[in-house]
């Protein structure tokens, strides 16, 4: 199967980059179907020479878009969402082909994204409409108000995890605020991003408001250096996040929002309904083949239920169907990993766990299916304590791993969860009020779920990473606060000065 890549999107048209020229940086990105490596899905040309055109387009779009009323902007965005609705099945299939995730799961992503953007539209007026006139001073003649102004052209750099939901959320927030946008998607999901641009094109946004450019990390680096970019939303690894900071540290005019790596923990306390929690944990750990920034990889399990829980979890994990996400014999829970590098990293970490002395409950390995692909089985490990020197325990692993660590008291469980350098999301399974409150008080996470999987997403709530998972800039409905700046206005309507001149000769 071969998809046609139309090129970068700017000035309301798709444009293939030039191939020749003395200043050419032309590269050809090739996408292999992770479920069938004999199938090349697409070949995407990329060239940094398009950056100038994309920036010019975004600058032109911002000048126009910021002057359009919020009501008109929302009307355009609603039209875009209708175009998404019309193509939701196609979008889901494309995500599945590019990432390897089962189509039932990717269709959920598209539907969640539509619902999340609709919720954002319904709530945004409370966040960015001007405040009314307020008398905040001791002078009756002074009236104060706040106007929320768009920051400017916004760059959105995203990863292959959730390649529709996450960029769509940032795009919608930015557009509602009045900013023009430039999407730089993952090199793994070029066609998914192209469909997003096609839907914006069909919604007939003004010239230059919507832009995208394909490419590798070098394209991202050059975009980040552009002075015209005023707002950056970045989703990626810690290493890449540090490069974003390095590229922008001398530009104080840029707002930077980082959504980085994770090493999420689920705590299973001794009062937990084991059969209920096992199903949730299996989803937390192995949904998307573990290729989800919200996946659970560490499980702090109470010693009194450890043996029963781990045994039942292993038994259920062995029943997971792994197959082609679309052309399957039996509908799978897991598809393949996204590429060969992900498989190699997974096998490397499995070997590392064994060398570091972990008990191997279920061995992760690459497997063969009807067609050759990047298929692997889940892995389950057990260790008696958290060792901060363990690379396996402390590294982010985008693959289906679940490592159990027993604990005796809740303080020990919280210490396990807080021992990683990350702080994205934690889950706690208990019905004891005191345990819940202690975890809420002491867990170092941007999100804490109670009796809900770490992979659960509530777009009506803010989502952010702390520690090395981000820089405290919230996403979902709260992302709009990063897209605007408050302009404070104080007005004296008395036509008289309120200033008393002290220390002047008469």
Secondary structure, 3 states (H helix, E strand, C coil): CCCCCCCEEECCEEECCCCCCCCCCCEEEEEECCCCCCCEEEEEEECCCHHHHHHHHHHHHHHHHCCCCHHHHHHHHHHHHHHHHHCHHHHHHHHHHHHCCCHHHHHHHHHHHHHHHHHHHHHHHHHHCCCCCECCCCCCCEEEEEEEEECCCEEEECCCCCCCHHHHHHHHHHHHHCCCEEEECCCCCHHHHHHHHHHHHHCCCCCCCEEECCCCHHHHHHHHHCCCCCEEEEECCHHHHHHHHHHHCCCCCCEEEEECCCCEEEEECCCCCHHHHHHHHHHHHHHHHHCCCCCEEEEEEEHHHHHHHHHHHHHHHCCCCECCCCCCCCCCCECCCCCHHHHHHHHHHHHHHHHCCCEEEECCCECCCCCCCCCECCEEEEECCCCCCCHHHHCCCCCCEEEEEEECCHHHHHHHHHCCCEECEEEEECCCHHHHHHHHHHCCCCEEEECCCCCCCCCCCCECCEECCECCCCEHHHHHHHCEEEEEEEEECCCCCCCCCCCCCC
